[in-house]
Amino acid sequence: MLDAPNSETWVIGVDVGGTKVAAGFVDRQGEILFHTRTAMNPAGSAAEGLAAVTSAIDALLKMAPESRGTAERIGICAPGPLDPRTGVVLNPPNMPCWRDFPLAAEISGRYGGSVKIDNDANAAGLAEGLWGAGRGYQNVFYACIGTGIGTGILLDGRIYHGRTGAAAEGGHVSIDYNGPRCNCGKNGCIEVLASGTAIGKKARARLAGGMGRKSAMLDLAGGDLNLVSSEVVAQAYAAGDPLAKEILFETVDLLSLWLGNIVDLLEPDVMIMGGGVAAMLSPFFDEIRNRLPACCVNSRCLEIPLVTARYGVNAGIAGGAALCAH
């Protein structure tokens, strides 16, 4: 049976997403003891967005009567761009309800404790460095590959924010200036080429072009081309589908080139891959590492481990907590 959480042994981690807010108690070892979630309407008012966050925290505190409704340390993974120093959410494209919104101050004013915020990849990277696959390493590169691609950088065990807090946007490093246009406005970002969204889009385009009439992907999608996603591509690959294999190996090529650039720029102690697509591609990690010598000038690149993240769907909760535990 889990011990009841108390403020001396836990912090609260909050993960604010486009459709939900999740919150959990996290102990000193990075274990998530209890967690809850509530719905989030990103297109509502600023007050409605704040209410979703406080509802999740309130529901969590009811699981621990010893807290008496207070929380001394709360860390929040919030959508960026944001200013981690002031706790202000600036202008996130996927969260239009908040513009120059003082989220940290609002939460601190309600619960009376210390509140820190950062973007999800920075915070998740910190959690991996403290408690997960990056434990014991000083310089960590973390990538969350899912619907999009987000990254975080730890230098000497601390998040590297850059001059204004906007550093580590590794998902928007371009590897093909003639490539497709990313939602950020640049061409050929790794996000628009190798994210889950990109994999699904590529598969649908090739099926629509007649390249995969015999592909299992359409069958797995019930014959509906619009339902072909990165998950469907992975299922088809597991079933031996040639087109799915071609698409995934192209993704491996793209990620290898991108990570080669990361090695040449940062030479981290470890590279950690999290997110749903990274989990799907974990059987290819050895293949990616084997391609690194052809993708970077660093002659010792193969000494850098490429590993799967500890935290899965609850990475944001662990990441939020890590901001306060650090």
Rosetta silent file (secondary structure, phi, psi, omega in degrees, C-alpha in Angstrom):
SEQUENCE: MLDAPNSETWVIGVDVGGTKVAAGFVDRQGEILFHTRTAMNPAGSAAEGLAAVTSAIDALLKMAPESRGTAERIGICAPGPLDPRTGVVLNPPNMPCWRDFPLAAEISGRYGGSVKIDNDANAAGLAEGLWGAGRGYQNVFYACIGTGIGTGILLDGRIYHGRTGAAAEGGHVSIDYNGPRCNCGKNGCIEVLASGTAIGKKARARLAGGMGRKSAMLDLAGGDLNLVSSEVVAQAYAAGDPLAKEILFETVDLLSLWLGNIVDLLEPDVMIMGGGVAAMLSPFFDEIRNRLPACCVNSRCLEIPLVTARYGVNAGIAGGAALCAH
SCORE:     score description
SCORE:     0.000 S_00000001
   1 L     0.000  136.827 -179.257    0.000    0.000    0.000 S_00000001
   2 L   -72.459  141.484  173.781    1.305    3.455   -0.890 S_00000001
   3 L   -69.227  145.980  175.875    2.129    5.844    1.918 S_00000001
   4 L   -64.644  132.310 -178.546   -0.058    8.923    2.072 S_00000001
   5 L   -68.801  145.770  172.767    1.836   11.798    0.436 S_00000001
   6 L  -139.385  162.526 -169.173    2.992   14.708    2.557 S_00000001
   7 L   -66.649  -14.185  178.829    4.746   17.940    1.697 S_00000001
   8 L   -83.235  -19.472 -174.838    8.085   16.739    3.088 S_00000001
   9 L  -118.592   -6.123 -177.387    8.317   13.789    0.708 S_00000001
  10 E  -138.056  161.297  167.707    6.463   14.850   -2.443 S_00000001
  11 E  -127.821  164.749  178.040    5.943   17.617   -4.920 S_00000001
  12 E  -102.272  128.371  173.897    3.043   18.132   -7.295 S_00000001
  13 E  -108.595  134.003 -178.585    3.647   17.853  -11.018 S_00000001
  14 E  -125.212  133.306 -179.558    1.104   19.304  -13.441 S_00000001
  15 E  -117.998  109.857 -179.862    0.982   18.666  -17.174 S_00000001
  16 E   -96.199  116.119  179.349   -1.073   21.155  -19.186 S_00000001
  17 L  -117.977 -178.277 -176.458   -1.973   19.836  -22.630 S_00000001
  18 L   -70.649  -22.303 -178.407   -4.250   20.822  -25.462 S_00000001
  19 L  -125.063  -10.823 -175.380   -7.129   18.614  -24.298 S_00000001
  20 E  -150.871  159.967  167.647   -6.362   17.763  -20.669 S_00000001
  21 E  -121.644  124.611  177.740   -4.611   18.790  -17.473 S_00000001
  22 E  -112.817  144.500  179.197   -2.981   15.966  -15.521 S_00000001
  23 E  -140.770  147.523 -179.349   -1.617   16.281  -11.997 S_00000001
  24 E  -155.851  155.723  169.630    0.173   13.879   -9.684 S_00000001
  25 E   -83.331  134.031  179.784    2.138   13.499   -6.487 S_00000001
  26 E  -127.770  129.458 -176.813    5.781   12.614   -7.181 S_00000001
  27 E   -89.606 -174.229 -173.450    8.149   11.403   -4.477 S_00000001
  28 L   -68.793  -18.125  178.201   11.892   11.920   -4.047 S_00000001
  29 L   -95.701    4.525  179.483   12.698    8.924   -6.233 S_00000001
  30 L    82.339   14.004  177.142   10.554   10.188   -9.095 S_00000001
  31 L   -83.675  134.572  177.615    7.735    7.713   -8.493 S_00000001
  32 E   -88.296  112.990 -172.107    4.265    9.011   -9.335 S_00000001
  33 E   -82.166  -52.087  177.647    2.128    8.065   -6.320 S_00000001
  34 E  -136.514  151.461  175.466   -1.314    9.288   -7.291 S_00000001
  35 E  -152.242  158.246 -179.315   -2.507   11.156  -10.347 S_00000001
  36 E  -147.272  169.304  177.348   -5.652   12.602  -11.827 S_00000001
  37 E  -149.423  156.706  176.893   -6.748   14.493  -14.913 S_00000001
  38 E  -141.411  163.333 -176.994   -9.420   16.894  -16.060 S_00000001
  39 E   -74.672  151.237  178.453  -10.531   18.302  -19.423 S_00000001
  40 L  -129.237  132.462  174.686   -8.943   21.438  -20.885 S_00000001
  41 L  -108.203   99.669 -174.217  -10.487   23.824  -23.411 S_00000001
  42 L   -70.072  -16.191 -177.448   -7.542   25.642  -25.015 S_00000001
  43 L  -100.338    6.241  178.830   -9.810   27.981  -26.988 S_00000001
  44 L   -81.736 -157.355  178.917  -11.834   29.226  -24.012 S_00000001
  45 L   -82.778  166.511  177.360  -11.132   32.195  -21.792 S_00000001
  46 H   -61.136  -38.559  179.992   -7.994   32.628  -19.706 S_00000001
  47 H   -65.236  -39.274  178.386  -10.089   32.059  -16.584 S_00000001
  48 H   -64.646  -39.966  177.000  -11.465   28.797  -17.972 S_00000001
  49 H   -63.015  -42.906  177.852   -7.942   27.589  -18.698 S_00000001
  50 H   -64.489  -39.166 -179.585   -6.853   28.453  -15.170 S_00000001
  51 H   -62.679  -34.332  177.648   -9.920   26.712  -13.737 S_00000001
  52 H   -64.592  -39.515  178.954   -8.939   23.495  -15.511 S_00000001
  53 H   -67.315  -47.348 -178.069   -5.521   23.598  -13.838 S_00000001
  54 H   -67.946  -32.231  177.356   -6.894   24.332  -10.365 S_00000001
  55 H   -62.769  -41.668  178.967   -9.570   21.642  -10.752 S_00000001
  56 H   -65.642  -42.741  179.608   -6.889   19.040  -11.404 S_00000001
  57 H   -66.453  -42.993  179.344   -4.811   20.210   -8.435 S_00000001
  58 H   -60.362  -43.475  179.362   -7.861   20.352   -6.144 S_00000001
  59 H   -62.301  -37.647  178.934   -8.865   16.813   -7.111 S_00000001
  60 H   -67.566  -42.906 -177.991   -5.339   15.635   -6.365 S_00000001
  61 H   -64.449  -27.408  177.586   -5.222   17.349   -2.963 S_00000001
  62 L   -67.835  -19.130  176.645   -8.429   15.568   -1.961 S_00000001
  63 L   -77.187  -11.105 -177.914   -6.450   12.339   -2.254 S_00000001
  64 L  -133.520   82.124 -178.845   -4.212   13.608    0.558 S_00000001
  65 H   -56.870  -24.493 -179.574   -6.251   15.078    3.436 S_00000001
  66 H   -62.872  -21.718 -178.512   -2.980   15.681    5.285 S_00000001
  67 H   -71.703  -20.963 -178.011   -2.242   18.493    2.846 S_00000001
  68 L    54.504   33.293  175.444   -5.177   20.526    4.211 S_00000001
  69 L    78.076   10.809  179.458   -5.682   21.967    0.747 S_00000001
  70 L  -116.706  161.346  178.237   -2.228   23.482    0.452 S_00000001
  71 L  -145.003  117.699 -175.052    0.740   22.609   -1.712 S_00000001
  72 L   -77.066  -30.716 -176.989    4.198   23.922   -0.918 S_00000001
  73 E  -137.238  119.532  178.639    5.816   22.995   -4.249 S_00000001
  74 E  -128.962  128.266  174.112    4.079   22.809   -7.624 S_00000001
  75 E  -116.407  136.503 -173.695    5.814   22.395  -10.965 S_00000001
  76 E  -124.629  125.743  166.458    3.916   22.873  -14.201 S_00000001
  77 E   -84.611  109.848 -177.355    4.673   21.737  -17.719 S_00000001
  78 L  -115.831  157.459  179.091    2.959   24.476  -19.703 S_00000001
  79 L   -70.436  139.970  178.266    2.742   25.080  -23.439 S_00000001
  80 L   -98.662  170.599    4.758    5.358   27.403  -24.869 S_00000001
  81 L   -68.980  144.890  177.641    6.518   29.907  -25.746 S_00000001
  82 E  -149.498  168.265  176.767    6.814   30.907  -22.109 S_00000001
  83 E  -111.150  103.973 -176.843    9.226   32.644  -19.769 S_00000001
  84 L   -66.958  -20.071 -178.771   10.407   30.150  -17.134 S_00000001
  85 L   -76.975  -37.309 -178.995   11.994   32.914  -15.077 S_00000001
  86 L   -99.311  -14.635 -178.330    8.801   34.931  -14.578 S_00000001
  87 L    76.674   23.296 -178.454    6.309   32.067  -14.903 S_00000001
  88 E  -101.750  128.340  172.387    4.411   33.835  -17.697 S_00000001
  89 E   -83.830  123.303 -169.809    2.886   31.881  -20.584 S_00000001
  90 L   -86.271  -77.644 -176.151    3.481   34.088  -23.615 S_00000001
  91 L  -151.078   63.375 -178.544    1.713   33.087  -26.826 S_00000001
  92 L   -67.155  127.627 -178.302    1.394   29.316  -27.324 S_00000001
  93 L   -64.026  -28.480 -179.266   -0.157   28.556  -30.734 S_00000001
  94 L   -94.356    6.589  179.590   -1.966   25.509  -29.370 S_00000001
  95 L  -139.791   66.981 -174.185   -3.296   27.322  -26.291 S_00000001
  96 L   -65.845  -11.514  179.352   -4.919   30.562  -27.509 S_00000001
  97 L   -68.116  -20.639 -177.486   -6.712   31.078  -24.177 S_00000001
  98 L  -115.468  120.432  173.606   -3.448   32.315  -22.654 S_00000001
  99 L  -133.215  117.516 -175.779   -1.598   35.378  -23.878 S_00000001
 100 L    51.477   46.843 -174.124    0.994   36.908  -21.527 S_00000001
 101 E   -96.718  124.022 -176.666   -0.720   34.970  -18.772 S_00000001
 102 L   -80.033   69.879 -172.496    0.994   34.913  -15.313 S_00000001
 103 H   -61.049  -45.914 -178.208    0.279   31.238  -14.668 S_00000001
 104 H   -61.260  -43.402 -179.352    2.856   30.735  -11.903 S_00000001
 105 H   -65.389  -39.705  179.192    1.659   33.789   -9.979 S_00000001
 106 H   -63.319  -44.612 -178.420   -1.993   32.747  -10.286 S_00000001
 107 H   -70.589  -40.378  178.308   -1.310   29.234   -8.982 S_00000001
 108 H   -63.530  -39.896  179.214    0.975   30.483   -6.205 S_00000001
 109 H   -63.906  -31.807 -179.289   -1.635   32.997   -5.113 S_00000001
 110 H   -79.692  -41.141 -171.355   -4.241   30.271   -4.805 S_00000001
 111 H  -106.974   -9.744  172.310   -2.193   27.587   -3.057 S_00000001
 112 L    76.391   15.058 -178.233    0.407   29.656   -1.232 S_00000001
 113 L  -118.150 -171.391  176.392    3.458   27.714   -2.295 S_00000001
 114 E   -83.643  132.629 -178.247    6.380   27.899   -4.671 S_00000001
 115 E  -128.382  131.501  175.368    5.415   27.401   -8.331 S_00000001
 116 E  -125.957  146.845  176.814    7.702   26.852  -11.301 S_00000001
 117 E  -131.026  154.512  173.408    6.819   26.406  -14.954 S_00000001
 118 E  -161.532  170.952  178.399    8.680   25.293  -18.041 S_00000001
 119 L   -77.113  163.467 -168.750    7.863   23.720  -21.383 S_00000001
 120 H   -63.571  -41.645 -176.965    7.155   20.015  -21.531 S_00000001
 121 H   -70.199  -40.147  175.941   10.345   18.807  -23.225 S_00000001
 122 H   -58.837  -48.222 -175.828   12.635   20.820  -20.933 S_00000001
 123 H   -68.171  -43.341  179.237   10.853   19.516  -17.852 S_00000001
 124 H   -63.684  -37.376  176.128   10.636   15.922  -19.078 S_00000001
 125 H   -62.669  -38.922  177.956   14.332   16.026  -19.899 S_00000001
 126 H   -65.672  -41.267  177.636   15.058   17.205  -16.361 S_00000001
 127 H   -61.291  -40.656  178.056   12.969   14.351  -14.929 S_00000001
 128 H   -65.659  -36.091  179.165   14.935   11.862  -17.010 S_00000001
 129 H   -69.582  -37.043 -178.724   18.171   13.419  -15.785 S_00000001
 130 H   -77.802  -44.457 -166.871   17.144   13.290  -12.133 S_00000001
 131 H  -127.985  -11.137 -168.987   15.311    9.976  -11.978 S_00000001
 132 L  -114.703 -138.081 -173.703   15.247    8.287  -15.360 S_00000001
 133 L   -67.514  -15.873  179.755   17.389    7.190  -18.275 S_00000001
 134 L   -99.969    6.908 -178.388   19.712   10.193  -17.875 S_00000001
 135 L   -63.846  132.366 -178.660   20.521    9.636  -14.227 S_00000001
 136 L    94.625   -8.062  177.942   24.255    9.827  -13.622 S_00000001
 137 L  -105.344  144.749  179.378   24.910   11.938  -16.733 S_00000001
 138 L   -90.168  -40.741 -174.751   25.686   15.667  -16.632 S_00000001
 139 L  -114.834  112.307 -169.516   24.983   16.664  -20.242 S_00000001
 140 E  -124.413  134.809  168.824   21.743   15.244  -21.608 S_00000001
 141 E  -110.896  123.376 -179.452   19.868   15.647  -24.881 S_00000001
 142 E  -117.752  135.101  175.989   16.205   14.652  -24.595 S_00000001
 143 E  -129.679  130.885  172.779   13.746   14.392  -27.479 S_00000001
 144 E  -103.685  111.698 -179.151   10.026   13.707  -27.270 S_00000001
 145 E  -108.015  108.293 -179.335    8.909   12.321  -30.619 S_00000001
 146 L  -143.896 -127.495  174.913    5.155   12.111  -30.862 S_00000001
 147 L   -56.399  -40.525  172.051    2.580   14.200  -32.711 S_00000001
 148 L  -123.821 -163.129  176.205    5.389   16.764  -32.966 S_00000001
 149 E  -132.635  120.000  176.356    9.000   16.809  -31.827 S_00000001
 150 E  -120.275  152.139 -178.229   10.142   18.674  -28.726 S_00000001
 151 E  -136.412  156.144  174.387   13.585   18.685  -27.161 S_00000001
 152 E  -137.369  148.882 -178.507   15.295   19.602  -23.921 S_00000001
 153 E  -126.181  128.144  171.094   18.958   20.104  -23.100 S_00000001
 154 E  -108.574  125.529  173.360   20.635   19.623  -19.719 S_00000001
 155 E  -116.804  123.517 -174.902   24.104   21.102  -19.312 S_00000001
 156 L    52.716   38.076  175.191   25.858   20.223  -16.053 S_00000001
 157 L    80.377    2.957 -178.233   22.545   18.801  -14.852 S_00000001
 158 E  -121.032  147.259  178.115   20.557   21.997  -15.424 S_00000001
 159 E   -61.101  131.497  173.263   18.088   22.977  -18.123 S_00000001
 160 L   -90.997  113.895 -176.391   19.687   25.141  -20.779 S_00000001
 161 L   -98.554  -19.078 -172.937   17.201   27.943  -21.456 S_00000001
 162 L    80.414 -170.219 -173.678   19.287   30.302  -23.581 S_00000001
 163 L   -66.467  -42.214 -174.310   19.164   34.068  -23.275 S_00000001
 164 L  -115.150    1.505 -176.885   15.364   34.486  -23.061 S_00000001
 165 L    97.129    4.031 -174.432   14.164   30.970  -22.244 S_00000001
 166 L  -102.623   11.507 -178.114   13.478   30.045  -25.870 S_00000001
 167 L   -74.587  173.174  173.695   16.439   27.699  -26.449 S_00000001
 168 L    70.099   28.900  173.102   16.341   23.965  -27.249 S_00000001
 169 L   -83.487   61.933 -175.881   13.715   24.086  -30.006 S_00000001
 170 H   -65.638  -23.453  177.706   15.390   21.066  -31.582 S_00000001
 171 H   -67.268  -16.524 -179.439   12.217   19.980  -33.349 S_00000001
 172 H  -111.311   26.492  166.192   12.567   23.057  -35.535 S_00000001
 173 L   -80.874  122.315 -177.939   16.123   22.406  -36.648 S_00000001
 174 E   -83.897  133.752  174.806   15.886   22.242  -40.430 S_00000001
 175 L  -116.270    4.168  179.292   17.660   19.417  -42.242 S_00000001
 176 L  -157.209   97.576 -176.230   16.217   20.173  -45.710 S_00000001
 177 L   -70.493  -10.523  172.381   15.681   23.763  -46.788 S_00000001
 178 L   -97.116    5.826 -176.372   13.816   22.467  -49.859 S_00000001
 179 L   -78.010 -179.062 -179.868   11.585   20.328  -47.656 S_00000001
 180 L   -63.757  155.494 -177.649    7.928   20.814  -46.726 S_00000001
 181 E   -79.402  128.799  178.657    6.896   23.879  -44.797 S_00000001
 182 L   -83.088  160.393  176.849    6.550   23.374  -41.051 S_00000001
 183 L   -61.725  -20.799  178.976    3.806   24.988  -38.959 S_00000001
 184 L   -76.204  -12.958  179.822    6.539   27.172  -37.456 S_00000001
 185 L   106.153  -13.273  178.883    7.059   28.759  -40.891 S_00000001
 186 L   -90.809  162.537  177.067   10.420   27.176  -41.730 S_00000001
 187 E   -99.597  140.515  169.665   11.071   24.557  -44.372 S_00000001
 188 L    71.552   24.798  174.267   12.343   21.054  -43.673 S_00000001
 189 E   -62.936  151.008  178.370   12.234   21.001  -39.875 S_00000001
 190 H   -60.750  -30.809  179.010   12.727   17.545  -38.423 S_00000001
 191 H   -62.230  -41.172 -177.484    9.235   17.839  -36.925 S_00000001
 192 H   -79.584   -7.579 -178.491    7.585   18.152  -40.321 S_00000001
 193 H  -107.815  -30.713 -169.261    9.662   15.246  -41.653 S_00000001
 194 H  -134.652    7.111  176.633    9.826   12.624  -38.899 S_00000001
 195 L   -75.235  173.360  175.435    7.113   13.220  -36.282 S_00000001
 196 H   -59.435  -40.151  177.188    4.113   10.944  -35.899 S_00000001
 197 H   -60.105  -42.757 -178.880    2.070   13.440  -37.886 S_00000001
 198 H   -66.452  -40.567  179.654    4.657   13.387  -40.676 S_00000001
 199 H   -62.693  -46.366  178.436    4.789    9.580  -40.806 S_00000001
 200 H   -63.353  -41.537  179.894    1.014    9.312  -41.115 S_00000001
 201 H   -63.784  -41.624  179.260    0.870   12.042  -43.745 S_00000001
 202 H   -63.804  -42.174  179.914    3.584   10.369  -45.825 S_00000001
 203 H   -63.232  -44.165 -179.892    1.795    7.019  -45.661 S_00000001
 204 H   -63.578  -39.613 -179.516   -1.525    8.518  -46.747 S_00000001
 205 H   -64.184  -41.146 -177.660    0.115   10.340  -49.657 S_00000001
 206 H   -73.738  -34.914  175.547    1.766    7.194  -50.959 S_00000001
 207 H   -66.637  -41.475  179.684   -1.361    5.122  -50.596 S_00000001
 208 H   -65.833  -29.230  179.055   -3.376    7.808  -52.407 S_00000001
 209 L   -82.920    3.044  177.134   -0.773    7.805  -55.175 S_00000001
 210 L    84.553    8.440 -177.109   -1.254    4.113  -55.756 S_00000001
 211 L   -76.953  -16.425 -175.487    2.136    3.101  -54.385 S_00000001
 212 L  -133.137   44.925 -177.680    0.658    0.765  -51.828 S_00000001
 213 L   -58.630  -29.555 -179.983   -2.449   -0.780  -53.316 S_00000001
 214 L   -98.852   10.465 -177.525   -1.495   -4.076  -51.744 S_00000001
 215 L   -70.816  145.565  176.661   -0.410   -2.514  -48.486 S_00000001
 216 H   -74.141  -11.957 -174.593   -1.856   -3.799  -45.226 S_00000001
 217 H   -62.417  -42.068  179.094   -2.172   -0.226  -43.983 S_00000001
 218 H   -64.390  -40.707  177.813   -5.534    0.401  -45.616 S_00000001
 219 H   -61.082  -44.658 -179.910   -6.920   -2.850  -44.238 S_00000001
 220 H   -64.183  -26.567  178.752   -5.726   -1.946  -40.753 S_00000001
 221 L   -92.477   12.407  178.931   -7.452    1.442  -41.144 S_00000001
 222 L    67.382   24.234  179.481  -10.725   -0.206  -42.136 S_00000001
 223 L    82.286   -1.633 -178.752  -10.356    0.996  -45.709 S_00000001
 224 L   -97.747  108.962 -177.901  -10.471    4.665  -44.675 S_00000001
 225 H   -56.667  -34.523 -177.019   -7.374    6.458  -45.958 S_00000001
 226 H   -68.050  -15.279 -179.169   -7.899    9.284  -43.464 S_00000001
 227 H   -95.061    3.426  177.399   -7.427    6.852  -40.569 S_00000001
 228 L   -77.042  115.504 -176.301   -3.940    5.813  -41.630 S_00000001
 229 L  -124.015  179.395  176.861   -1.677    7.070  -38.825 S_00000001
 230 H   -62.587  -33.816  177.038    1.833    6.431  -37.565 S_00000001
 231 H   -63.769  -39.784  177.837    0.371    3.728  -35.318 S_00000001
 232 H   -65.048  -40.729  177.654   -1.129    2.016  -38.371 S_00000001
 233 H   -59.276  -43.317  179.921    2.242    2.231  -40.144 S_00000001
 234 H   -64.053  -41.574  178.470    3.890    0.524  -37.152 S_00000001
 235 H   -63.948  -41.014  179.594    1.276   -2.243  -37.106 S_00000001
 236 H   -66.962  -38.750  176.846    1.701   -2.812  -40.822 S_00000001
 237 H   -60.696  -43.284  179.467    5.475   -2.953  -40.476 S_00000001
 238 H   -62.309  -26.963  178.982    5.123   -5.599  -37.759 S_00000001
 239 L   -88.362    3.510  176.519    2.994   -7.592  -40.193 S_00000001
 240 L    88.644   20.353 -177.608    5.753   -7.433  -42.840 S_00000001
 241 L   -73.182  124.592 -176.127    4.274   -4.698  -45.039 S_00000001
 242 H   -64.392  -40.681 -178.267    6.910   -3.441  -47.563 S_00000001
 243 H   -67.832  -40.707  176.996    5.557    0.114  -47.856 S_00000001
 244 H   -61.881  -40.787  177.795    5.407    0.551  -44.095 S_00000001
 245 H   -61.537  -43.118  179.806    8.998   -0.710  -43.870 S_00000001
 246 H   -60.496  -43.671 -178.214   10.088    1.789  -46.516 S_00000001
 247 H   -66.901  -42.699 -179.148    8.464    4.689  -44.650 S_00000001
 248 H   -68.862  -36.619  178.457    9.951    3.746  -41.289 S_00000001
 249 H   -71.698  -29.844  172.159   13.446    3.297  -42.690 S_00000001
 250 H   -65.005  -38.205  176.768   13.178    6.712  -44.342 S_00000001
 251 H   -64.061  -40.046  176.110   12.276    8.072  -40.896 S_00000001
 252 H   -60.192  -42.875  177.615   15.361    6.343  -39.464 S_00000001
 253 H   -58.654  -46.092 -177.037   17.489    8.062  -42.131 S_00000001
 254 H   -65.708  -44.351 -179.951   16.049   11.471  -41.234 S_00000001
 255 H   -67.205  -34.402  177.801   16.465   11.011  -37.492 S_00000001
 256 H   -64.119  -43.719  178.368   20.026    9.764  -37.959 S_00000001
 257 H   -62.625  -44.580  179.747   20.934   12.910  -39.912 S_00000001
 258 H   -62.674  -48.604 -178.812   19.287   15.119  -37.305 S_00000001
 259 H   -67.027  -29.042  172.827   20.945   13.379  -34.354 S_00000001
 260 H   -61.097  -40.699  175.906   24.281   13.584  -36.157 S_00000001
 261 H   -64.032  -40.121  179.090   23.861   17.361  -36.149 S_00000001
 262 H   -62.578  -43.368  178.960   22.983   17.251  -32.447 S_00000001
 263 H   -61.583  -44.980 -179.484   26.135   15.262  -31.681 S_00000001
 264 H   -65.423  -32.258 -178.585   28.306   17.693  -33.621 S_00000001
 265 H   -81.422  -43.205 -170.273   26.720   20.675  -31.891 S_00000001
 266 H  -112.647  -30.048 -170.580   26.420   19.414  -28.303 S_00000001
 267 L    41.718   64.326 -178.271   28.272   16.103  -27.933 S_00000001
 268 L   -70.969  166.167  175.614   25.998   15.109  -25.034 S_00000001
 269 L   -74.845  -29.565 -178.780   26.773   12.313  -22.591 S_00000001
 270 E  -154.311  150.011  173.525   23.526   10.549  -23.516 S_00000001
 271 E  -119.008  125.553 -173.952   20.624   10.987  -25.944 S_00000001
 272 E  -116.238  129.961 -179.984   17.187   10.013  -24.609 S_00000001
 273 E  -111.376  122.470  176.874   14.157    9.422  -26.809 S_00000001
 274 E  -122.993  176.856 -179.081   10.654    9.698  -25.343 S_00000001
 275 L    95.321  162.793 -174.626    7.135    9.932  -26.742 S_00000001
 276 H   -62.639  -40.787 -179.705    4.895    7.495  -28.562 S_00000001
 277 H   -70.680  -36.991  177.026    6.763    7.494  -31.871 S_00000001
 278 H   -61.860  -40.827  177.178   10.111    7.053  -30.122 S_00000001
 279 H   -62.425  -39.792  178.190    8.719    4.001  -28.337 S_00000001
 280 H   -64.103  -34.414 -176.486    7.541    2.673  -31.705 S_00000001
 281 H   -92.240   -0.057 -176.701   10.993    3.257  -33.196 S_00000001
 282 H   -55.937  -32.986  175.643   12.982    1.849  -30.258 S_00000001
 283 H   -63.879  -15.101 -178.967   13.749   -1.395  -32.187 S_00000001
 284 H   -96.718   -0.030 -174.211   15.553    0.838  -34.707 S_00000001
 285 H   -59.986  -39.201  177.385   17.792    2.624  -32.177 S_00000001
 286 H   -62.821  -37.882  178.618   20.773    0.388  -32.960 S_00000001
 287 H   -64.528  -41.698  178.647   20.256    1.125  -36.651 S_00000001
 288 H   -62.680  -46.910  179.959   20.216    4.873  -35.952 S_00000001
 289 H   -61.296  -39.422 -179.424   23.408    4.662  -33.903 S_00000001
 290 H   -65.074  -22.963 -179.367   25.129    2.622  -36.614 S_00000001
 291 H   -89.351  -12.449 -176.019   24.364    5.402  -39.104 S_00000001
 292 H   -58.041  -40.985 -178.594   25.735    8.202  -36.917 S_00000001
 293 H   -58.069  -27.584  178.158   29.366    7.963  -38.144 S_00000001
 294 H   -86.353   -4.912 -174.578   28.152    8.851  -41.644 S_00000001
 295 L  -114.966    0.151  178.281   26.032   11.712  -40.292 S_00000001
 296 L  -151.735  164.514 -178.210   28.500   13.627  -38.128 S_00000001
 297 L   -91.673  -11.001 -177.856   32.188   14.500  -37.950 S_00000001
 298 L   -69.445  114.716 -174.907   32.597   13.408  -34.330 S_00000001
 299 L   -73.516  -10.736 -179.023   34.801   10.308  -34.480 S_00000001
 300 L  -113.177   25.493 -175.650   33.629    9.132  -31.044 S_00000001
 301 H   -63.188  -30.074 -177.828   29.899    9.438  -31.688 S_00000001
 302 H   -71.815   -8.057  176.223   29.290    5.732  -31.097 S_00000001
 303 H   -79.770  -10.903 -176.785   30.317    6.198  -27.465 S_00000001
 304 L   -89.296  117.380  178.841   27.125    8.192  -26.836 S_00000001
 305 L   -65.528  143.655  171.988   24.243    5.971  -25.646 S_00000001
 306 E  -118.366  111.067 -167.847   20.884    6.315  -27.409 S_00000001
 307 E  -131.586  161.644  178.021   18.242    5.120  -24.960 S_00000001
 308 E   -84.355  140.675  179.859   14.507    5.004  -24.343 S_00000001
 309 L   -65.511  151.543  175.441   13.026    7.384  -21.782 S_00000001
 310 L   -70.705  -43.908 -172.033   11.788    6.069  -18.436 S_00000001
 311 L   -91.660  135.180  178.854    8.589    8.086  -18.432 S_00000001
 312 L  -101.503 -112.538 -174.684    5.813    7.477  -20.933 S_00000001
 313 L   -66.341  -19.891 -179.811    2.384    9.097  -20.882 S_00000001
 314 L   -99.503   22.120 -179.290    3.079   10.644  -17.472 S_00000001
 315 H   -60.353  -33.822 -178.323    6.292   12.376  -18.539 S_00000001
 316 H   -69.554  -37.022  176.978    4.669   15.779  -18.044 S_00000001
 317 H   -64.797  -48.283  178.575    3.735   15.031  -14.430 S_00000001
 318 H   -62.393  -38.907  179.885    7.241   13.814  -13.656 S_00000001
 319 H   -65.077  -43.830  177.730    8.689   16.778  -15.522 S_00000001
 320 H   -59.976  -44.364  178.924    6.638   19.309  -13.617 S_00000001
 321 H   -62.902  -37.630 -178.453    7.694   17.753  -10.327 S_00000001
 322 H   -61.939  -31.036  179.614   11.335   17.749  -11.397 S_00000001
 323 H   -61.154  -32.472 -179.373   11.233   21.537  -11.754 S_00000001
 324 H   -92.518  -28.779 -177.330   10.619   21.818   -8.008 S_00000001
 325 H   -78.500  -17.856 -173.674   12.703   18.880   -6.877 S_00000001
 326 L   -70.239    0.000    0.000   15.834   20.131   -8.651 S_00000001
